[in-house]
Amino acid sequence: MKNINQQYILKNGKEITIRNGAVTDAEKLRKTVKKYIGESEYIPQLPEEYTLTIEEQENWIKSFIEKENSIMLIAEYHNDIIGNIDINGSVRKAMQHTGGIGMGMLQEWTNSGLGTALMTCAVEWAKQNKILEILWLQVYTDNIGGVSLYKKMGFQESGLIKNYFKQDGKYFDNMTMSLSVK
Ligand SMILES: CC(C)(COP(=O)(O)OP(=O)(O)OC[C@H]1O[C@@H](n2cnc3c(N)ncnc32)[C@H](O)[C@@H]1OP(=O)(O)O)[C@@H](O)C(=O)NCCC(=O)NCCS
């Protein structure tokens, strides 16, 4: 069962909706992701490296709808997409019970509780999913807000590669975190 459509009132008093992403969201989502990639120092991708065509973005969304161990959720405010989260379940037999999490949001919405709302929806869904047993993610150790959120949700540190990211000559460590949803 994949249907999610939930309202949350955030710390800023604004009411937002979290719902399943649909293929028709492709264009709006692409704009939002491209914008927040440029705004965040903790996403290892440059806006110019985000080169998905609309068709590729549609197929990306479709893959989350079709795969039983995967989901993609978007957060909306007044019909604008302000953030998203996905659980990308592995297609390989030996790792089908694992799902990698990706998430992001427009800078103006950070520290509003939106990440907590998105992650709560995703984790609750994963707990009901019959295939998934482990969720995992990777995060810059310097991303204090992100690390705090993931720890609050029960994720545990499960690995660290020092100096994994190199941006403008500066190095950052990459931490893997995981959560059992069995
Ligand atoms: C990382 C991200 C997903 C977190 O979502 P968010 O909406 O900002 O997080 P929330 O407001 O729900 O929760 C953050 C928590 O960290 C805490 N926090 C933030 N900054 C902190 C700091 N400097 N010290 C201690 N705690 C801090 C907040 O108080 C909050 O905890 P609380 O709910 O108990 O008060 C979001 O900021 C984001 O998408 N950033 C840009 C892209 C990115 O980093 N993506 C993640 C890649 S792994």
The ligand as a MOL file (V3000), in Angstrom:
LIG
                    3D

  0  0  0     0  0            999 V3000
M  V30 BEGIN CTAB
M  V30 COUNTS 48 50 0 0 0
M  V30 BEGIN ATOM
M  V30 1 C 19.1280 17.9760 6.2990 0
M  V30 2 C 17.6450 18.2550 6.2180 0
M  V30 3 C 16.9470 17.1020 5.4820 0
M  V30 4 C 17.0680 18.3460 7.6420 0
M  V30 5 O 15.7090 18.7040 7.5700 0
M  V30 6 P 15.1580 19.9320 8.4340 0
M  V30 7 O 13.7510 20.2080 8.0810 0
M  V30 8 O 16.1100 21.0670 8.3150 0
M  V30 9 O 15.2540 19.2910 9.8720 0
M  V30 10 P 14.2440 19.4190 11.0930 0
M  V30 11 O 13.9470 20.8560 11.3330 0
M  V30 12 O 13.1010 18.5200 10.9160 0
M  V30 13 O 15.1490 18.7770 12.2400 0
M  V30 14 C 16.4380 19.2180 12.4640 0
M  V30 15 C 16.7910 18.9510 13.8960 0
M  V30 16 O 18.1740 19.2860 14.0760 0
M  V30 17 C 18.2900 20.2390 15.0970 0
M  V30 18 N 19.3970 21.1250 14.7770 0
M  V30 19 C 19.5290 21.9000 13.6860 0
M  V30 20 N 20.6930 22.5880 13.7580 0
M  V30 21 C 21.2920 22.1870 14.9070 0
M  V30 22 C 22.5130 22.5210 15.5370 0
M  V30 23 N 23.3540 23.3920 14.9790 0
M  V30 24 N 22.8170 21.9310 16.7080 0
M  V30 25 C 21.9760 21.0480 17.2730 0
M  V30 26 N 20.7960 20.6830 16.7130 0
M  V30 27 C 20.4570 21.2520 15.5470 0
M  V30 28 C 16.9750 20.9760 15.1250 0
M  V30 29 O 16.7370 21.5820 16.3630 0
M  V30 30 C 16.0020 19.8230 14.8460 0
M  V30 31 O 15.7510 19.0520 15.9940 0
M  V30 32 P 14.3490 19.1850 16.8080 0
M  V30 33 O 13.2740 18.8360 15.8330 0
M  V30 34 O 14.4900 18.1810 17.8950 0
M  V30 35 O 14.2500 20.5890 17.2430 0
M  V30 36 C 17.3560 19.6080 5.4900 0
M  V30 37 O 17.9040 20.6690 6.2420 0
M  V30 38 C 17.8830 19.6510 4.0690 0
M  V30 39 O 17.2960 19.0700 3.1760 0
M  V30 40 N 18.9820 20.3870 3.8660 0
M  V30 41 C 19.5350 20.6010 2.5540 0
M  V30 42 C 19.9370 19.3580 1.7880 0
M  V30 43 C 20.5250 18.2720 2.6310 0
M  V30 44 O 21.3650 18.4890 3.4750 0
M  V30 45 N 20.0310 17.0480 2.3730 0
M  V30 46 C 20.3820 15.8980 3.1760 0
M  V30 47 C 21.4400 15.1020 2.5510 0
M  V30 48 S 21.8280 13.7230 3.5920 0
M  V30 END ATOM
M  V30 BEGIN BOND
M  V30 1 1 1 2
M  V30 2 1 2 3
M  V30 3 1 2 4
M  V30 4 1 2 36
M  V30 5 1 4 5
M  V30 6 1 5 6
M  V30 7 2 6 7
M  V30 8 1 6 8
M  V30 9 1 6 9
M  V30 10 1 9 10
M  V30 11 2 10 11
M  V30 12 1 10 12
M  V30 13 1 10 13
M  V30 14 1 13 14
M  V30 15 1 14 15
M  V30 16 1 15 16
M  V30 17 1 15 30
M  V30 18 1 16 17
M  V30 19 1 17 18
M  V30 20 1 17 28
M  V30 21 1 18 19
M  V30 22 1 18 27
M  V30 23 2 19 20
M  V30 24 1 20 21
M  V30 25 1 21 22
M  V30 26 2 21 27
M  V30 27 1 22 23
M  V30 28 2 22 24
M  V30 29 1 24 25
M  V30 30 2 25 26
M  V30 31 1 26 27
M  V30 32 1 28 29
M  V30 33 1 28 30
M  V30 34 1 30 31
M  V30 35 1 31 32
M  V30 36 2 32 33
M  V30 37 1 32 34
M  V30 38 1 32 35
M  V30 39 1 36 37
M  V30 40 1 36 38
M  V30 41 2 38 39
M  V30 42 1 38 40
M  V30 43 1 40 41
M  V30 44 1 41 42
M  V30 45 1 42 43
M  V30 46 2 43 44
M  V30 47 1 43 45
M  V30 48 1 45 46
M  V30 49 1 46 47
M  V30 50 1 47 48
M  V30 END BOND
M  V30 END CTAB
M  END
